[in-house]
Amino acid sequence: MRFEKLEKRECLSGSPMGETFLLEGWSDANEIAPNPMDDASDWVASAANLIAWGEWGAHDHVDADNIFQFLHEHLEDVGDVPSDVIDWWFANYYPDTQVEQIVIDNPTLFHIHSALEEGYGLSARVDGGWVNVWGVNWNDEGYEGIWTTQFNDGIKGLNYLYDLENPIEVEQIFGIKENSTGVVAELGSIQGTINIPAWITLDLNNNGLGDFDEPQVHIRNEDLVNGFASFQFDNLQPGTYNLLVTPDYSSPAKYVRDEGTQLEYVVRSGESTPAILTYHNLDKDGDGKVTSFELNLVRANWGKNSVVGDLNGDGKVDSKDLDLVRAHYVFWMPIFG
């Protein structure tokens, strides 16, 4: 079924005849010129409108056009309906918030009216595409049409959709309620220490979740205090981040990361996430490489609970320490047989 837009000549007062209910603060992500190649993005735009209307924005993504542009550029393989986008947005920006949602298949206009009256902003699948529904209209004979905003229709504003001969049929509606707290998602940070005494660079991969002040932290020997250096990444959008540790110069690998050290961190709204990067120095004689000296330490203390020969810092000398020697030995030869 194709719906027609109500012509202005039939809309003398700015709305159809009869009663109208219209949700306040409707939103329309629609600054892009009509482009058939973008039709598949109507569900993303519909979700962006709900986020903007409900004041669920984050950081500098607060209006519908900005939110849609961000989602359009960074969202990949996240479903194909507005609810998938909303779930992704709240998982990343409001992980501790349970937003009220509603889903109704094959709703009548009465269902749509009731959801709007209850304060839900709505996305609706109509004629195979997604629009936002902000209001309904009815007269003495019953419900007549719906007030919508549509992506890429070339119009910045409300449309009135109706059918002169058949009742309006909507395949599904999905809705969320607005942010009653009025608080936009707060930024977080990652603060931590690292005990690797070398010139290194820490790179933070934010998976496209926005900009932060320092994408890299460079650590030099002069930054060390008692063998540890501090680092901090600020202005981070809530989400998951990966930290990459890279030596700044070419040298034999003699530092290995502790098995318990994590390089993936979840940043929460308004919180500082602790990061402790623990590395072990395999070079026990200070010659800058792993040689027979370290091998003999492992062999001499094999099976003991000893710090001597314990290369991975777990308090005992065993096959894990031998594996480290094997992996970093300058000239590896078979040992123990």
N, C-alpha and C positions, 0 to 999 in steps of 0.2 A: 504494500500500500504506500503510495506517495502522498505526502501531506502538502497542502497548499499554504502559502503565507497569506495572511489576511491583508487585503489591500487597504490603503489609507482611506479610500472613499467609503469603505465599509466600517471605518473605525474613527468616527467623527470626534469622539472624546478622547482618543488616544488608547482606548481599550474596547473590546467587543461589547455588545449589549449584554446585560445580565450582571451577575455577580462575579467578582474577581478576587482570588487570594493570591498574593505575590509575596514571596520571601524577600526580606530586606537584604541588601548588600550583594546582589547577584554579581557574578564574575564572568568575563569572556576573554579567554586567551585567543586573540584573533588579530594580531597586528601583522601577520604574514599574509602577503597577497595570495589569492587562491592558486593552488598548485596541485594538480591531480596526483602528483607523486607523493604528496603528504597526506593523502586520505587515510592511510593506515595509522596515522598518529592521532586520530580523533579520540581514541580511548585514553591516550596520554594527556591530551589537552583537557579532556573532561575531568580527569583526576586532578590536573593542575588547577582547574577552576574550583574544585572542592577544597583543595588545600588553601588557596588564596581566600576564598569566601569564609572558610572556617577559622582564618587567622592562625593556621598551622605552619606558617612559613618558618624558615630558619636562616640565620645570618643575613646575607644580602638577597636571599631568595624569598621574597615576600609578596610580590604582585604576580598575577596570573601569567603574564607574558614572560616575566623573568623565570618563574618556576618552570613553565613549559619549555623554554629554551634550554634550561639546565637539564631537565629530564630528557629532552629530545637528543641532546648531545652525549649524555653519559649513561642513559639507561639502555642496557642490552639484554636481550633474552629474559625479560622480567614479565612473562605472561602476555596476555593480549586483551585484558579487561581492566577497567579502572581500579577494581579492588586489589589487583596485583600490585599496581603502582602505589596505592595507599599503604598497603602492607609493607612494601619496601621502604617507603618514606618514613613511616613510624618506626620501623626497625632500626633505621640509621639515625634519625633525628630526635625521636621521642621514644627510646627503647623502654622506658619505664612507665609509659602512658598507655592505657587501654581506652581508645577512642570508641564511642558508641557507634555501631554500624547497623545497617538494615539491608536485607536482600529479599526481594519478592519477585518471583517468576510470574509472568503473564498477569501483571497487576491491572486492575481496573482504574479508572480515573478517580474513583472514590478512595482506593488504596493510596494513590499518589497524593491526593488532597490531604488525607489523614497523616501521611508521613511528613508532608510539608508543615502541617499544623503542629506536629510534634517537634519541629525544629531541625529536621534533616535536610541538608543540601543533597540533591539527587543527581546521579548520572543515570541515563536511561538509554537502553538499546531500542532504537526505533528504525524500522525499515533497514536493518542490517548495519546501522552505524550508531555511534555513541554521541549523545547530546547531553546537555544539562537541563534539568527541569526546575524552574523557579516558581511556577505558579500554575493555577488552573482557572478555568472559566466555566460557568454554568448558567442556565436560564431555567424557566419554569418547566421545560421539557426534560431537563437533565444536564449532565456534563457535556460540554461542547468541545473544548480544546485545551492545549497546554502552552505555557509560556516557556521558551527555551533560549539558550545560547548555543550556537553551532560553530564548530571549528572550521576555519577556511571557507566561510560563506561570503566573505567580502564585506560583512556588516559587523560593526562594533556596537552590539546592543542586543536587545531582546527581539525574538521572533515569536509570532503567534501561529501555532500549527493546528490545523483542524481539517476535518474531512466532511464534505457537505452531504455525502450519501451514506457513509458507513461509520460506526463507532470507532473511535481511535483505539488502536491496538499497540500496546507497548510490550516488547518481549521480556524485558527485565528492568528492574530498578535497583540501584545500589546507592546507599547514602551514608553520610557521616554527620555527626553533630559538630557544632563550632567549639572553639577553644574557650571555655568559660573562664579560665584563669587569666587569659590575655597575655600569657607569658610565651615569648618566642624561645625556641630551643637555645639553650646556652652553649657556648663553646667550651671545649675541654682542652686538656694538655697532656703531654707525656713527659714525665720527669724521671731521670734515672742516673745510674752510675755505671761505669765500665772499668774493669781492672786490667785492660790489656795495654801494657806499656809500649806503645808504638804509635807512629803517625798514622792515623786512620780517619776515614770519613764515614759518618752515619747518614744514610739516605732514608727518608721516610716516604713510603709509597702509600698515598692516600686514596687510591682507587677512584680518582675523579670526584672526590667529595668536597672540592673547594680549595681555596688558597690558604696558606698559612705563612707566618712571617719568615721562618728559616727552613727551607726544604732540606738543607744539609747542615750538619754540625761537624766541624773539623777539630780533631783532638791531637794535640802535640805533647811532647814529653814534658814541656813546662806547665802543662795543665794538670799534671798528676799531683795528687796529695796523698801520701802514704800508699802509692800504687794505684789510686783510683782517680778517675776524672768524672765530672758531672756534666750532664747535657739536658737540654729541655727543648721541646717543641710546643709552641703556644698557638692559640687561635685555631684549634682543630674542630672541625665539625664532628659531632658524635658519629661513630662508625668504627670499622675495623681497619687497622693500619699494620703494615709490614715494615720492619726495620732491616736495612741491609748494612753490614759492616764490611768495609773495603780498605785494605792496606793502601797507603799513599805512596809507597815506593816498592821496588822489587827486592824481595829478600826471601830466604828459605822460610817455608811455613813452619813455625815453631810454637804458635799459639793455637790452641784448640778450644772450642766452646764447650762449656759444661753441658752435660746432657739435660740438665734441668732448666737451662736458660731458654726463655721463650723469645721469639723474634716477631710474634704477632700479638697486637694489643688492641683491646676494645676500649674506645674512649666513650665515656658517659657524659651526659649533659652537665655542664658546670663542674665537672670533677677533674682531678689530676690523677692520671694513671701511672703507677710506679713501674719502672723498668730497671731491672738489675741484670746486667750482662756480665756473666762470670766466665773468664777464660783461664786456661791453665798453660803455664809456660813449660814446654817440653825440653827446652834447652837448659840442662842442669849444670853444665860446666862453663857456660857463657861464651861459647865459641860461635854462636849464631846458627847452629845447625844440630840436627839429631844424628848422632854417630854411635860408634861402639861404646862410648862412655855411658850413654843412656840405656843402651841395650844391656850392658853388664849390670847396671843398677837394678833393672827389672829381673834379670836372671838371679842375682845374688839375694834378692828379697822375695822371690817367688813364693806365693801362698801366705805371706805374712800380712798382718795388719800393721802396716808401717807407712810413714810419710816418705821414707826413702824408697825410691823406685815407684811410688804411687803417682803416676803421671796425670790421671784424670780426676784426682782429688776425692775419690770415694772412700779413702781410708784403708784400702787394701791393694795388694799387688797381685794382679791376675791377668787373664787373657785380654781384658780390655786395654790394659797398659801395653801389653805386647802388640796389640793391633795398632795402637798409636805409633809405636816405634816403627812397625812395618809400613805404615802409611807415609811417614815423614823421614824415614832413613835416607841419608844422602846417597849411599850406594847399597841398595838392599841385596842381601844374600840370604839363602835359606838358613834358618836357625833351629835349634833343638831337633836336630836329626836330619 
